[in-house]
Amino acid sequence: MNKEALACDPARWQHQTTPSQIEADLTFYGLEHGRSPEYLGSEGVFIIGYYYRLYPEKNAIHSFNPQTEEELEKDVREMFNTKTLRGQQEKEGFEKLTQLFFKANPGDSFVWLSPAEENLYPYPRIYFGQKKEAELIEAYDLNTDLSFTKLKELLCLLGNSKIAAQNKEEILNSPLLLQDKNPQIIFESLKKIDVKKLHGVSLEAIKNQFREKIWEKPLRENHSPASRAAGKIWENVSQGRFYQARLWVAWYEEAIRKQGGFFAPQSSCGAALASILALNPQSYSYYGWPFFGLEITPRAKACPACGWPLLTPVPVGGHCPHCGTERKC
């Protein structure tokens, strides 16, 4: 599920039946966006691990939490946002990947590449993992900065052929089953195509994150603030108070920031407000609702005082949402 979209539009949580699901969404949202390596470098989390439970007899696949033994009721393929062309393409590619899951034997690995998309997905991803048991998939999401050319080169190397992927859609539509291969083949293959760093961090350091399952620590740290915010969000959404629900998303983002995380305006709808609340908890009454509907645009500029990217032009007399500096003229 797109955790960012949920944070931007808490009304979507009407479809969730318990605060525990909101808590799970927030926990991963805080990891994926609050610990993103493109902003935190070596302090960021490059890889996120997760699990799928397969039900071949029902042609079904569900997200699964091995710590709590909980799984989402919805099939993963039903959770793609197909209102956009990119969403439709991703769903088609994931459908192919799911069929490879069913076909694979325990011990087989897989890889699915997701290229960047201008103004939508600034950073490409590598999804890879392994079938651990007959019905359990251990998967990983690797945040990269690889060009389309490098992704195609990686796909050709892993596929042991010259795959005719000429555009983003064809790459998305080309998941691979790697029979009898260890998931670490991804790092070995990146070295072979001369990739030494991702987001300026050495491949060896990122490989260590993978070996140490580094994502588990921030997930544990996110649990407490996510739990507190989830109950409040659920309560407000249930009563149709979406503005208040957004305030609690902003509160959660600020809690992650205090733990050492970082929310950039490009990756979060609540971050602008969270920054304001950090300076003055009462200032939401001044800034209010408009901040939740803003998006960064190619014409956006940075605050001259602190360099913070402005989500929208600040009017004379207005203030930077990050440092509070007033625009004089």
Beta strands, then each sheet from edge to edge (+ up, - down):
strand 1: 47-55
strand 2: 60-65
strand 3: 70-71
strand 4: 109-114
strand 5: 125-133
strand 6: 136-143
strand 7: 176-178
strand 8: 197-198
strand 9: 201-202
sheet 1: 3+ 2- 1+ 6- 5+ 4- 7+
sheet 2: 8+ 9-
end
